[in-house]
């Protein structure tokens, strides 16, 4: 029997709005806080159930760099014309050195190789910097009955982790807000990296989770926080979130949250989630539950695979080449 199944519904501000039985909506993704799937017996979900949180914006690898760059250069009609000219030149009577044609083409390709290599190295370095940013993750050791924070690289964050973000930090993944440093359960964020808006937005944590998690953070004891828990304390950390499958809609989020120690469901809306790429402002810290990571985040789902971009001059030159090169041939 599902120990989280309840009948009452509570709004995001913690006030009960109805006591009528609520049918369980068809929300396919289920997230367990701290990846604790059941209490008796105590079991945990696999970290491989969902995609990892690694960011990769680079285009090339060591193995595909040369083939991909050459393939891109073959999109230019002038390069194809020169290659065909070199081949025909080999069979012409009294032909001059073929290097007279290969030389200029080789120079152009070499410059392109260097340019693309430099830009992609910069992308790799940026990806590494993002992936190696460290965030505190709450850990529960059931052997020693200890709760503590541990700094973990962004690329090692998984769905179900409970993480802490400080002011002016970008969120590394999509999070449900569990607690904030504000007594009114609010936090302020900027989404300029997502929608270009500079105005600060206000998001909210749930009152029930705020009361639980605000006790696990204090600026003065954060780095040494390592407390032993009791069974009732562990029960309060059993949180289950039902939410939508990953999608690219920034304007809608629907789900609900249940606690083992509470007989109510708390509805989750767009005001309770923080998206990857947004930044915390005017709020000291927030504690959040990871619901989407890596390619499942709204930001990356909206970042479609981009084809190689050409400048207006390159597009104009390509159009001219389609008419000039055949005539020269």
PEHU-V221214 format. One line per field, one symbol per residue. phi: phi as a letter, one per 20 degrees, with the letter a starting at -180 (. if undefined). psi: psi as a letter, one per 30 degrees, with the letter a starting at -180 (. if undefined). burial: # if it has 24 or more other C-alpha atoms within 12 Angstrom, else .. A space follows every 10 residues. Layout:
phi=???
psi=???
burial=???
This chain:
phi=.ffefcdecc ffenefdade gdfffedfed ddfmleebec ffcceffefc ffdfdbdfed cfedffffff fffffeffff ffffffffff defmffgfff efgfffffff ffgfffffff ffffffffff fefdcfdfdc dffelcdbec fcfgfdfcgo fddccdgmee ffaecefeac fefemdbdcd dgfdcneeff dddceffffg feefeecbgf dgfdfbdedd gfffgfeecc ddbffgbeef ebbbrbccdf ececedfdcf edddegnfcf clcfacdcdf dcclfefgff feeffefged ffffffffff ffeffffff
psi=kjffklflkk lfggkkflgk kkkjlijfkk kkkggjelej ljlllkfgel llgkkjflel leegeeeeee eefffkeeee eeeeeeeeff gkkgkakfff eeeeeeeeee eeeeeeeeee eeeeeeeeee fgkkkkkkkj jfefhkklkk kkkefgklkf kjlkklkgkk kfakkkkell fkfggllklk gefeggkfkk lklklkeefe fefffgkkef gefgjikkll eeeeeffjkk kklllklgjf gkkkalkkke gkglkkkkaf fgkkkkflkk kgkellklkk fklbffleef ffiljklkkk leeeeeeeee efeeeeee.
burial=...###.### ####...... ........## #########. .........# .########. ........#. ..#..##### ###.##.... .......... ##..#...#. ..#..##... .........# #.######## ......#### .######### ######..## ########## ##..###### #..#...... ########## ####.##... ......#... ...####### ######...# ..######## ##.####### ########## #.######## ########## .......... .......... .........
